[in-house]
Amino acid sequence: MRKYLNAFWFSPVIVAVVLSLSGLIAFTFFRDCLTDFTKVWGPTDWTTYLCYLGLFAVLFVCKKDFREKDEKRAWLIFCFFALAAFLREAGIQHWLTFSDSTAFKLRFFTNPDNPVSEKIIAGLCLLCVGGLFVYTMFLYLIPAFKGFFKKMPGSWTIITLLSTGAVSKIIDRLPSNLKKAGIILDRDGTIFGVFQICEETLEMMLPVLAIIALMQFHQDKKLFFPHKSDQTEPDGDNTAGK
């Protein structure tokens, strides 16, 4: 396992493999109604929650790896986003409002019938998550891209994590965007089912990729970003820490 964690391609390949397996399982056992595979408390839902429980356990176990001041800060940020992602998956956007379907859409804030108090609470939540996200990107995004082009495994995991989250959101909006364009997908049809499988599987991979990042950090902290003290350039099969 250690050998594969040192490979820059490990994280994107894991995403591709799990996505393929998810589709295979869905078309094998849920071919009559693909959305049964991704429904609330369906197979993907349960698996996602289990993955988040695994992430929280690994965060606790790996806490001792974050020794320096900046590393402790990174661990706290990691914990915050892990908890935020878990609550988002659990439906916190529905808990924050009694007057609308979700608190994190523009229509919620522009609807004059929604209580101001709910708008303030939802706005503060968005401000906290968004502000910390921008701060985190300011700290780590450029180093991550430098490591990405140097084929450093940790940087590839970070970029894969961000890309997976972005693609899952794009797929989530596809049916409604197609509807605006006059293309209405049958919610029991194959195309809609494929979109759901892709979206839910990619969301399921977010805590898995976070666990991989923690394992790589535990194995060797230099797997993430270029360091001035590095004497050699990492290659595609970086073996640092072996």
Short mmCIF file of the C-alpha atoms (twelve columns), coordinates in Angstrom:
data_MODEL
# 
_entry.id   MODEL 
# 
loop_
_atom_site.group_PDB 
_atom_site.id 
_atom_site.type_symbol 
_atom_site.label_atom_id 
_atom_site.label_alt_id 
_atom_site.label_comp_id 
_atom_site.label_asym_id 
_atom_site.label_seq_id 
_atom_site.Cartn_x 
_atom_site.Cartn_y 
_atom_site.Cartn_z 
_atom_site.pdbx_PDB_model_num 
ATOM 1   C CA . MET A 1   0.000   0.000  0.000   1 
ATOM 2   C CA . ARG A 2   2.861   2.336  0.833   1 
ATOM 3   C CA . LYS A 3   4.239   1.947  -2.678  1 
ATOM 4   C CA . TYR A 4   0.949   3.032  -4.247  1 
ATOM 5   C CA . LEU A 5   0.525   6.000  -1.897  1 
ATOM 6   C CA . ASN A 6   3.846   7.276  -3.252  1 
ATOM 7   C CA . ALA A 7   2.513   7.229  -6.822  1 
ATOM 8   C CA . PHE A 8   1.222   10.592 -8.093  1 
ATOM 9   C CA . TRP A 9   -1.580  8.901  -10.029 1 
ATOM 10  C CA . PHE A 10  -2.995  7.008  -7.016  1 
ATOM 11  C CA . SER A 11  -5.836  9.374  -6.061  1 
ATOM 12  C CA . PRO A 12  -7.306  10.019 -9.546  1 
ATOM 13  C CA . VAL A 13  -7.102  6.309  -10.351 1 
ATOM 14  C CA . ILE A 14  -8.960  5.442  -7.126  1 
ATOM 15  C CA . VAL A 15  -11.726 7.886  -8.091  1 
ATOM 16  C CA . ALA A 16  -11.994 6.389  -11.582 1 
ATOM 17  C CA . VAL A 17  -12.042 2.815  -10.242 1 
ATOM 18  C CA . VAL A 18  -14.706 3.507  -7.596  1 
ATOM 19  C CA . LEU A 19  -16.817 5.418  -10.117 1 
ATOM 20  C CA . SER A 20  -16.630 2.463  -12.511 1 
ATOM 21  C CA . LEU A 21  -17.479 -0.027 -9.758  1 
ATOM 22  C CA . SER A 22  -20.387 2.121  -8.622  1 
ATOM 23  C CA . GLY A 23  -21.812 2.154  -12.139 1 
ATOM 24  C CA . LEU A 24  -21.288 -1.582 -12.514 1 
ATOM 25  C CA . ILE A 25  -23.095 -2.338 -9.250  1 
ATOM 26  C CA . ALA A 26  -25.947 0.018  -10.099 1 
ATOM 27  C CA . PHE A 27  -26.514 -1.428 -13.574 1 
ATOM 28  C CA . THR A 28  -26.194 -4.983 -12.244 1 
ATOM 29  C CA . PHE A 29  -28.477 -4.850 -9.201  1 
ATOM 30  C CA . PHE A 30  -30.590 -1.710 -9.754  1 
ATOM 31  C CA . ARG A 31  -31.114 -1.745 -13.505 1 
ATOM 32  C CA . ASP A 32  -34.907 -1.471 -13.155 1 
ATOM 33  C CA . CYS A 33  -34.578 1.848  -11.304 1 
ATOM 34  C CA . LEU A 34  -31.067 3.289  -11.083 1 
ATOM 35  C CA . THR A 35  -32.114 6.003  -8.639  1 
ATOM 36  C CA . ASP A 36  -32.791 3.332  -6.000  1 
ATOM 37  C CA . PHE A 37  -29.008 3.027  -5.795  1 
ATOM 38  C CA . THR A 38  -28.635 6.713  -4.900  1 
ATOM 39  C CA . LYS A 39  -31.829 7.402  -2.950  1 
ATOM 40  C CA . VAL A 40  -31.822 8.717  0.625   1 
ATOM 41  C CA . TRP A 41  -30.549 5.963  2.926   1 
ATOM 42  C CA . GLY A 42  -29.705 3.925  -0.142  1 
ATOM 43  C CA . PRO A 43  -26.350 2.170  -0.741  1 
ATOM 44  C CA . THR A 44  -24.397 5.304  -1.671  1 
ATOM 45  C CA . ASP A 45  -25.880 7.280  1.226   1 
ATOM 46  C CA . TRP A 46  -24.892 4.684  3.818   1 
ATOM 47  C CA . THR A 47  -21.433 4.284  2.309   1 
ATOM 48  C CA . THR A 48  -20.844 8.041  2.336   1 
ATOM 49  C CA . TYR A 49  -21.688 8.338  6.034   1 
ATOM 50  C CA . LEU A 50  -19.401 5.391  6.828   1 
ATOM 51  C CA . CYS A 51  -16.608 7.086  4.893   1 
ATOM 52  C CA . TYR A 52  -17.072 10.257 6.950   1 
ATOM 53  C CA . LEU A 53  -16.947 8.253  10.176  1 
ATOM 54  C CA . GLY A 54  -13.703 6.741  8.902   1 
ATOM 55  C CA . LEU A 55  -12.378 10.235 8.145   1 
ATOM 56  C CA . PHE A 56  -13.115 11.494 11.673  1 
ATOM 57  C CA . ALA A 57  -11.377 8.421  13.119  1 
ATOM 58  C CA . VAL A 58  -8.288  8.958  10.950  1 
ATOM 59  C CA . LEU A 59  -8.233  12.665 11.852  1 
ATOM 60  C CA . PHE A 60  -8.134  11.713 15.529  1 
ATOM 61  C CA . VAL A 61  -5.448  9.056  15.047  1 
ATOM 62  C CA . CYS A 62  -3.251  11.277 12.846  1 
ATOM 63  C CA . LYS A 63  -3.480  14.357 15.075  1 
ATOM 64  C CA . LYS A 64  -0.035  13.614 16.525  1 
ATOM 65  C CA . ASP A 65  1.496   13.975 13.032  1 
ATOM 66  C CA . PHE A 66  0.646   17.694 13.039  1 
ATOM 67  C CA . ARG A 67  3.377   18.959 15.356  1 
ATOM 68  C CA . GLU A 68  4.459   22.362 14.082  1 
ATOM 69  C CA . LYS A 69  2.367   25.512 14.522  1 
ATOM 70  C CA . ASP A 70  1.373   25.711 10.852  1 
ATOM 71  C CA . GLU A 71  0.629   21.971 10.827  1 
ATOM 72  C CA . LYS A 72  -1.684  22.307 13.838  1 
ATOM 73  C CA . ARG A 73  -3.464  25.126 12.030  1 
ATOM 74  C CA . ALA A 74  -3.840  22.897 8.959   1 
ATOM 75  C CA . TRP A 75  -5.276  20.098 11.127  1 
ATOM 76  C CA . LEU A 76  -7.895  22.439 12.609  1 
ATOM 77  C CA . ILE A 77  -8.845  23.651 9.124   1 
ATOM 78  C CA . PHE A 78  -9.056  20.036 7.970   1 
ATOM 79  C CA . CYS A 79  -11.373 19.217 10.897  1 
ATOM 80  C CA . PHE A 80  -13.590 22.221 10.169  1 
ATOM 81  C CA . PHE A 81  -14.078 21.334 6.515   1 
ATOM 82  C CA . ALA A 82  -14.599 17.648 7.359   1 
ATOM 83  C CA . LEU A 83  -17.365 18.592 9.796   1 
ATOM 84  C CA . ALA A 84  -18.860 21.138 7.366   1 
ATOM 85  C CA . ALA A 85  -18.904 18.582 4.542   1 
ATOM 86  C CA . PHE A 86  -20.483 15.978 6.817   1 
ATOM 87  C CA . LEU A 87  -23.220 18.391 7.938   1 
ATOM 88  C CA . ARG A 88  -23.829 19.422 4.323   1 
ATOM 89  C CA . GLU A 89  -24.192 15.756 3.377   1 
ATOM 90  C CA . ALA A 90  -26.530 15.228 6.331   1 
ATOM 91  C CA . GLY A 91  -28.753 18.095 5.146   1 
ATOM 92  C CA . ILE A 92  -27.892 21.071 7.348   1 
ATOM 93  C CA . GLN A 93  -29.185 23.313 4.532   1 
ATOM 94  C CA . HIS A 94  -32.676 22.017 5.378   1 
ATOM 95  C CA . TRP A 95  -32.284 22.321 9.138   1 
ATOM 96  C CA . LEU A 96  -31.542 26.049 9.045   1 
ATOM 97  C CA . THR A 97  -34.906 27.036 7.593   1 
ATOM 98  C CA . PHE A 98  -38.554 26.277 8.205   1 
ATOM 99  C CA . SER A 99  -39.812 28.468 5.398   1 
ATOM 100 C CA . ASP A 100 -37.948 27.199 2.314   1 
ATOM 101 C CA . SER A 101 -36.538 23.985 0.858   1 
ATOM 102 C CA . THR A 102 -32.901 24.937 1.354   1 
ATOM 103 C CA . ALA A 103 -31.037 27.771 3.042   1 
ATOM 104 C CA . PHE A 104 -28.041 27.859 0.709   1 
ATOM 105 C CA . LYS A 105 -29.632 28.994 -2.546  1 
ATOM 106 C CA . LEU A 106 -29.908 32.540 -3.868  1 
ATOM 107 C CA . ARG A 107 -33.687 32.320 -3.997  1 
ATOM 108 C CA . PHE A 108 -33.751 31.799 -0.230  1 
ATOM 109 C CA . PHE A 109 -32.056 35.159 0.390   1 
ATOM 110 C CA . THR A 110 -34.059 37.026 -2.251  1 
ATOM 111 C CA . ASN A 111 -37.443 35.712 -1.119  1 
ATOM 112 C CA . PRO A 112 -39.032 38.495 1.010   1 
ATOM 113 C CA . ASP A 113 -41.297 35.966 2.745   1 
ATOM 114 C CA . ASN A 114 -38.376 34.193 4.427   1 
ATOM 115 C CA . PRO A 115 -37.586 35.389 7.988   1 
ATOM 116 C CA . VAL A 116 -34.606 37.738 8.365   1 
ATOM 117 C CA . SER A 117 -33.320 35.663 11.284  1 
ATOM 118 C CA . GLU A 118 -33.024 32.560 9.082   1 
ATOM 119 C CA . LYS A 119 -31.251 34.589 6.394   1 
ATOM 120 C CA . ILE A 120 -28.754 35.878 8.959   1 
ATOM 121 C CA . ILE A 121 -27.993 32.396 10.293  1 
ATOM 122 C CA . ALA A 122 -27.613 30.919 6.814   1 
ATOM 123 C CA . GLY A 123 -25.529 33.902 5.707   1 
ATOM 124 C CA . LEU A 124 -23.169 33.543 8.675   1 
ATOM 125 C CA . CYS A 125 -22.705 29.848 7.906   1 
ATOM 126 C CA . LEU A 126 -21.876 30.621 4.290   1 
ATOM 127 C CA . LEU A 127 -19.573 33.463 5.344   1 
ATOM 128 C CA . CYS A 128 -17.626 31.226 7.756   1 
ATOM 129 C CA . VAL A 129 -17.199 28.395 5.251   1 
ATOM 130 C CA . GLY A 130 -16.506 30.690 2.317   1 
ATOM 131 C CA . GLY A 131 -14.085 32.898 4.241   1 
ATOM 132 C CA . LEU A 132 -12.075 29.968 5.562   1 
ATOM 133 C CA . PHE A 133 -12.084 28.363 2.110   1 
ATOM 134 C CA . VAL A 134 -10.595 31.513 0.536   1 
ATOM 135 C CA . TYR A 135 -8.016  31.718 3.349   1 
ATOM 136 C CA . THR A 136 -7.087  28.062 2.850   1 
ATOM 137 C CA . MET A 137 -6.759  28.490 -0.914  1 
ATOM 138 C CA . PHE A 138 -4.524  31.530 -0.293  1 
ATOM 139 C CA . LEU A 139 -2.252  29.414 1.914   1 
ATOM 140 C CA . TYR A 140 -2.092  26.162 -0.012  1 
ATOM 141 C CA . LEU A 141 -3.414  26.415 -3.584  1 
ATOM 142 C CA . ILE A 142 -0.259  27.777 -5.256  1 
ATOM 143 C CA . PRO A 143 2.042   25.295 -3.443  1 
ATOM 144 C CA . ALA A 144 -0.384  22.513 -4.361  1 
ATOM 145 C CA . PHE A 145 -0.228  23.439 -8.059  1 
ATOM 146 C CA . LYS A 146 3.568   23.581 -7.895  1 
ATOM 147 C CA . GLY A 147 3.558   20.107 -6.387  1 
ATOM 148 C CA . PHE A 148 1.004   18.968 -8.958  1 
ATOM 149 C CA . PHE A 149 3.306   19.828 -11.865 1 
ATOM 150 C CA . LYS A 150 6.182   18.145 -10.031 1 
ATOM 151 C CA . LYS A 151 4.004   15.000 -9.742  1 
ATOM 152 C CA . MET A 152 3.981   15.041 -5.950  1 
ATOM 153 C CA . PRO A 153 1.376   12.536 -4.644  1 
ATOM 154 C CA . GLY A 154 -0.057  14.768 -1.916  1 
ATOM 155 C CA . SER A 155 -0.598  17.672 -4.294  1 
ATOM 156 C CA . TRP A 156 -2.314  15.361 -6.765  1 
ATOM 157 C CA . THR A 157 -4.618  14.205 -3.961  1 
ATOM 158 C CA . ILE A 158 -5.501  17.806 -3.046  1 
ATOM 159 C CA . ILE A 159 -6.193  18.792 -6.661  1 
ATOM 160 C CA . THR A 160 -8.193  15.593 -7.187  1 
ATOM 161 C CA . LEU A 161 -10.246 16.341 -4.057  1 
ATOM 162 C CA . LEU A 162 -11.060 19.876 -5.220  1 
ATOM 163 C CA . SER A 163 -11.818 18.709 -8.760  1 
ATOM 164 C CA . THR A 164 -14.053 15.894 -7.536  1 
ATOM 165 C CA . GLY A 165 -16.090 18.291 -5.406  1 
ATOM 166 C CA . ALA A 166 -16.431 20.756 -8.278  1 
ATOM 167 C CA . VAL A 167 -17.478 18.114 -10.818 1 
ATOM 168 C CA . SER A 168 -20.061 16.641 -8.426  1 
ATOM 169 C CA . LYS A 169 -21.672 20.089 -8.065  1 
ATOM 170 C CA . ILE A 170 -21.697 20.595 -11.840 1 
ATOM 171 C CA . ILE A 171 -23.392 17.228 -12.346 1 
ATOM 172 C CA . ASP A 172 -25.860 18.045 -9.567  1 
ATOM 173 C CA . ARG A 173 -26.979 21.167 -11.474 1 
ATOM 174 C CA . LEU A 174 -27.073 19.518 -14.915 1 
ATOM 175 C CA . PRO A 175 -30.703 18.281 -14.859 1 
ATOM 176 C CA . SER A 176 -32.069 21.670 -13.755 1 
ATOM 177 C CA . ASN A 177 -29.864 23.532 -16.257 1 
ATOM 178 C CA . LEU A 178 -31.026 21.213 -19.029 1 
ATOM 179 C CA . LYS A 179 -34.624 21.842 -17.935 1 
ATOM 180 C CA . LYS A 180 -34.095 25.588 -18.356 1 
ATOM 181 C CA . ALA A 181 -32.862 24.837 -21.870 1 
ATOM 182 C CA . GLY A 182 -36.045 22.900 -22.605 1 
ATOM 183 C CA . ILE A 183 -34.602 19.406 -22.073 1 
ATOM 184 C CA . ILE A 184 -36.528 17.597 -19.353 1 
ATOM 185 C CA . LEU A 185 -35.019 14.343 -18.116 1 
ATOM 186 C CA . ASP A 186 -37.209 11.518 -16.884 1 
ATOM 187 C CA . ARG A 187 -36.357 11.065 -13.193 1 
ATOM 188 C CA . ASP A 188 -36.792 7.321  -13.642 1 
ATOM 189 C CA . GLY A 189 -34.800 7.281  -16.873 1 
ATOM 190 C CA . THR A 190 -31.302 5.992  -17.529 1 
ATOM 191 C CA . ILE A 191 -29.648 9.356  -18.197 1 
ATOM 192 C CA . PHE A 192 -30.948 10.910 -14.977 1 
ATOM 193 C CA . GLY A 193 -29.900 7.765  -13.108 1 
ATOM 194 C CA . VAL A 194 -26.371 7.969  -14.520 1 
ATOM 195 C CA . PHE A 195 -26.115 11.609 -13.441 1 
ATOM 196 C CA . GLN A 196 -27.206 10.627 -9.935  1 
ATOM 197 C CA . ILE A 197 -24.728 7.751  -9.768  1 
ATOM 198 C CA . CYS A 198 -21.868 10.021 -10.822 1 
ATOM 199 C CA . GLU A 199 -22.830 12.809 -8.431  1 
ATOM 200 C CA . GLU A 200 -23.373 10.619 -5.371  1 
ATOM 201 C CA . THR A 201 -20.265 8.526  -6.011  1 
ATOM 202 C CA . LEU A 202 -18.072 11.599 -6.396  1 
ATOM 203 C CA . GLU A 203 -19.499 13.035 -3.172  1 
ATOM 204 C CA . MET A 204 -18.770 9.704  -1.502  1 
ATOM 205 C CA . MET A 205 -15.146 9.985  -2.659  1 
ATOM 206 C CA . LEU A 206 -14.559 13.307 -0.883  1 
ATOM 207 C CA . PRO A 207 -13.963 11.796 2.596   1 
ATOM 208 C CA . VAL A 208 -12.036 8.928  0.979   1 
ATOM 209 C CA . LEU A 209 -9.652  11.360 -0.721  1 
ATOM 210 C CA . ALA A 210 -9.275  13.238 2.570   1 
ATOM 211 C CA . ILE A 211 -8.300  9.967  4.269   1 
ATOM 212 C CA . ILE A 212 -5.752  9.297  1.514   1 
ATOM 213 C CA . ALA A 213 -4.284  12.780 2.058   1 
ATOM 214 C CA . LEU A 214 -3.934  12.111 5.802   1 
ATOM 215 C CA . MET A 215 -2.273  8.748  5.115   1 
ATOM 216 C CA . GLN A 216 0.178   10.406 2.748   1 
ATOM 217 C CA . PHE A 217 0.923   13.126 5.299   1 
ATOM 218 C CA . HIS A 218 1.483   10.456 7.948   1 
ATOM 219 C CA . GLN A 219 3.833   8.589  5.630   1 
ATOM 220 C CA . ASP A 220 5.909   11.576 4.526   1 
ATOM 221 C CA . LYS A 221 5.103   15.282 4.886   1 
ATOM 222 C CA . LYS A 222 7.246   16.061 1.849   1 
ATOM 223 C CA . LEU A 223 4.788   14.284 -0.457  1 
ATOM 224 C CA . PHE A 224 2.672   17.463 -0.656  1 
ATOM 225 C CA . PHE A 225 4.570   20.629 -1.495  1 
ATOM 226 C CA . PRO A 226 8.073   21.439 -2.780  1 
ATOM 227 C CA . HIS A 227 10.471  22.235 0.041   1 
ATOM 228 C CA . LYS A 228 13.555  24.427 -0.208  1 
ATOM 229 C CA . SER A 229 15.519  21.781 1.646   1 
ATOM 230 C CA . ASP A 230 14.783  19.125 -0.983  1 
ATOM 231 C CA . GLN A 231 17.967  18.041 -2.689  1 
ATOM 232 C CA . THR A 232 16.331  16.167 -5.545  1 
ATOM 233 C CA . GLU A 233 13.266  16.658 -7.696  1 
ATOM 234 C CA . PRO A 234 10.525  14.091 -7.004  1 
ATOM 235 C CA . ASP A 235 9.698   11.886 -9.977  1 
ATOM 236 C CA . GLY A 236 6.473   10.206 -10.993 1 
ATOM 237 C CA . ASP A 237 6.975   7.376  -8.521  1 
ATOM 238 C CA . ASN A 238 8.144   9.463  -5.607  1 
ATOM 239 C CA . THR A 239 9.674   7.144  -3.057  1 
ATOM 240 C CA . ALA A 240 10.301  9.661  -0.319  1 
ATOM 241 C CA . GLY A 241 9.746   8.182  3.071   1 
ATOM 242 C CA . LYS A 242 10.428  4.601  2.038   1 
# 
